[in-house]
Amino acid sequence: MFMERALQKGNFRLTDYKIYKQQIFQLFENYKSLRGEINDGIDLKSLETRIENLKNNQFLIAVAGEVKAGKSTFINSLIKEEILPTDVLQATNALIEIFYSKRPYLKITYASGKIEVIEEEAKEILKEKLKEVASIPEDYRDIPVNLIDLYIVENGELMMIDDDFIKYLEERSGIENLKELKYKIENYAFSRSRDNIPVKIELGYPFPWEFDEIRLVDMPGVNAIGGIHDISFSFLDKANAILFIHPIKPVESESFKRFIASVITNKSKENLFLILTHSAVFLEERERLLEEAKRIYQNLISPDRIFAVDSVLKLIYEDLKKGKTLEEIKKEQKQKRKWVVYFKDLAEEEKLDEKEVFIKYSGFEELVPALENFLVSAPFLELLKILELIKEGYKEQIAIYNETIRLLQSQKKDREEFLAEIERRQIGLKKLETYCYFVLEEAATVFMGVDSPIENSLDQLKLDYYDKFIKSADIEELRKYYRDAENELNVVVQESLKNISKFFREKLEQVGEQFKEEYNIQIPKIDFSAIEETCKRAVAKKEEIIKEVVESIVENWNFLKPWKWLKSSRKKRVVIGVREVLDSEAFFKTLKNNLIETFIEVVEELRDQFYRAFEFYKKSIGKLLNEKRAYLENLKKELKSNEMIDYEILMLQKNIALIEKEVKTIEEFIERLLQ
């Protein structure tokens, strides 16, 4: 807790973290070398896993917000490169992942599994390709193209556009009178297939930023037709930071409130920032609007996570840094022209350098350090915890070496006295075994049984989330509540394990023993999309696709009858395919029931895991006692010459000196991190 409070005061940068991380890898290698085969109470496998996680760590920033809120311009200004198209409406349901790469790289994965890769091309070529695959053509901006694409991804190519399909589009999109645009819907739908609908877009580029472990994810608009889909939700759930982009005026946003209430998990709320864009448009009102936002959303998000920025000003600043003049910038883009004129005059008024005025009023000088500090505060805490664990292990090694030295010195001084000392310790060990028996009996009473804390917590969680699942209004809410339940289960289990470990540690420390074993319980993960698909298959009905066709007179075989010469008399209904029709109400009800059953199964599995964990702790105590017993027996058997004893003591003292040097290095390192 002390470390967490100290870190909150820190001012961390991503570049610092990268340097410190490399230093910790070296300290860990030193620790493994010095530890050797000694059991110092630190779970080496668990520590190695934590080190590997650090090595593979990426900082994921999800950029969410309404369609046309300025997400692409914001991302361009953050990465200091205008590569995402900004003058288009994003059409794709696909996520756009942006990351540092030494060479330009664009990878597009389509719904069919087809992959298209464009490498080492000019920025403008990549930008045009992004515009081609991720934007709505002008002709189709008044029809719900996202829903049409989504339908094709899930069901395959559309054979025909009938009244039922148009009704489906109207109900899902909220757009009325789509029958009048049937020709547009047909033109668009028949040009689309799984081969040309992107589901994932990855953009690597040598951006001029300092940290190459950040991955930005441009999310589809939260108010886009079709909602937040499972893949988008999973990215939001694992993001280190979520930046919600919203225009500064009007400052109040129903989509932001819904995003918090019904889309992201409670855990994800801890990682949320609200970015109010287009602040230059309302420069005179900027501070008032920012304060108003902090007041309106104070119960939803911490005020120090709300920022007002202007992405265009930041892009002009980046242009100036690259050596462009204001005149050149003004000629190149209309979007920047008026701001160049206005802020050039403002710079003269405030006696500021041209670059200074644009970065000052962009708001990025406040946002970027705050974002960096937030991103690395948790990883910095992990660095500290690893250092503390290594330090704890070293201290235990020193204690073990000192105990061995004392026994060796006793053996050298008086062998009879040495054997008597071994006997005394063995008698003490038997008393410890008896004490441990009563400790285990007490632990079983405290932590097991129908009235134990874990049982009460799990039962309460089942009740709470059963109610939430039943009351869920849509799939987004249901998915959010399930992930909330998973996160709460994890907290309950980890707290319970911590309490067991603390109980045993405190009891055994009373007799001078250390208990540092850890047990890890994994919450069984549920594939929400798999459950969704199972439920869809369960309630879907097969329906024939009928098309009316007019037979030729010859085909009809009744051409001798005069009335059959009329088209209306030669019409017939032909089955041209089969489609699945989903009963939305039945599907949602089935999905709820399936999820409730799955959740109860997960809780029961956790209960079993918890009791297995309790057995693990019992075995850990037995292991600790057996190691002590074997150690004393070996000392008793291995009576050594004085010369051998002197040599062993010298080696042990040398090890202690090396360890003390490492401990000092770690303590200085910790002090630097907490400054």
Number of C-alpha atoms within 10 A of each C-alpha: 6 6 14 14 10 13 20 15 12 15 15 21 19 21 13 12 18 14 10 14 17 12 12 19 16 10 18 17 11 14 18 13 10 17 18 8 8 12 15 20 18 18 15 15 9 13 15 13 11 14 19 12 11 17 12 8 12 14 19 21 24 25 25 25 27 20 18 17 19 21 27 23 23 25 20 20 23 17 21 18 19 20 22 25 21 18 13 16 17 24 24 25 27 24 20 23 20 22 20 22 13 11 13 18 21 22 17 24 19 20 22 15 12 13 14 12 10 14 13 13 12 10 15 13 13 22 16 14 14 20 20 14 18 23 17 20 16 9 9 14 12 13 20 22 23 19 21 19 25 19 15 18 20 11 12 16 17 18 15 15 15 14 12 10 14 18 16 12 21 17 11 14 18 11 13 12 11 18 14 9 13 16 12 16 21 16 11 17 20 14 11 19 18 20 14 16 23 25 20 18 23 16 23 18 21 15 21 11 12 11 15 18 15 19 19 23 25 23 26 25 24 21 14 19 19 16 19 21 16 16 15 20 19 13 17 26 22 16 22 21 23 26 21 21 25 26 21 26 18 10 14 16 17 8 14 22 13 12 20 17 15 20 24 25 23 19 14 18 18 14 20 23 22 24 25 26 25 23 26 21 13 13 13 10 13 20 13 12 21 21 14 14 23 21 11 15 17 13 9 15 18 15 18 12 17 22 23 27 27 27 26 23 27 26 24 27 23 20 18 17 11 9 8 13 13 19 11 12 17 17 10 11 10 10 12 17 17 12 18 19 13 10 17 18 14 15 16 12 9 9 11 14 11 20 18 13 20 27 21 16 19 26 21 21 13 14 18 13 15 17 19 15 19 21 21 21 22 15 16 23 18 15 21 22 14 17 20 16 15 24 21 16 23 23 17 18 21 19 14 16 19 16 12 16 19 12 17 22 17 16 22 19 12 11 15 10 13 20 18 13 17 16 15 11 15 16 11 12 17 13 11 16 15 10 14 19 14 11 16 16 10 12 16 13 11 14 20 15 12 9 12 13 15 20 15 12 16 20 13 12 18 17 10 12 17 21 12 16 21 13 12 17 12 12 19 18 18 23 23 21 22 21 21 18 21 18 15 17 20 16 12 16 22 17 13 17 22 13 13 17 19 14 16 20 16 14 17 18 11 9 11 9 14 18 20 16 15 17 17 12 15 11 16 13 9 15 9 16 13 10 16 20 13 14 20 21 12 14 18 16 13 11 11 14 17 15 14 11 12 15 16 14 16 10 10 16 11 13 14 11 9 8 12 18 16 11 13 11 12 18 15 13 11 12 10 12 13 12 15 15 15 15 12 12 10 14 19 20 12 19 23 22 15 15 20 19 12 14 20 16 13 18 19 13 13 20 16 12 17 22 13 14 18 21 11 15 21 17 12 16 20 14 12 16 18 13 13 13 15 11 11 16 14 10 17 16 9 8 16 14 10 14 10 13 17 16 11 15 19 13 13 18 16 12 17 21 13 13 21 16 11 19 22 12 14 19 14 11 16 17 11 9 20 18 10
